[in-house]
Amino acid sequence: MNQQQLIKECKEGSAAAQKWLFDHFADKMIMVCGRYVKQETDAEEVMLDGFFKFFKSISSFQYQGEAALFSWIKKIMINECLMFLRNKNAFVITAESTAEHLPLQADILDKLNADEIYKLIVQLPVGYRTVFNLFAIEGMGHKEIAQLMGIAEGTSKSQLNKARQYLQKMLTQKNNDYVNRKAN
């Protein structure tokens, strides 16, 4: 059965169609939620809330292809993550500080797989992680991020810069650990 038919059936209240769409997108959406919400149980809760909102509002969705469907669900998940962080008062913009500039060896990223990079991103402080995800992963601009998060555009830029510096520091440490393991 194609997705357009599944959407139509979801609009008619079909639990089987809802289950199929949930099963099809759940793994991808838990990864999206996990990038914003650090604790796995919280990420699962946010994802379930996101799917609830998705199915509740599906009557207003006009199917235009799988990419549009994925984008719509993903947008709902991101909004749920941001709302969760606000409600838990976990969303704190990290204060300005002078971060050290660390040189980054070009081959460090070549030594990491996607799971290791993901683990580094989730170690970022909430403010850094959120802005980094919205900018680097979701492709949003600073103006859009600022509006979405209720912060100044300059704050978004600053948080992204600090996230990059923090990641650079973690990557340098990871590279040093890798070099030391290899030497021993």
Secondary structure, DSSP 8 states (H G I E B T S, - for coil): --HHHHHHHHHTT-HHHHHHHHHHHHHHHHHHHHHH--SHHHHHHHHHHHHHHHHHTGGG-----HHHHHHHHHHHHHHHHHHHHHHTT----------------TTTGGG--HHHHHHHHHTS-HHHHHHHIIIIIT---HHHHHHHHTS-HHHHHHHHHHHHHHHHHHHHHHHHHHHHHHH-
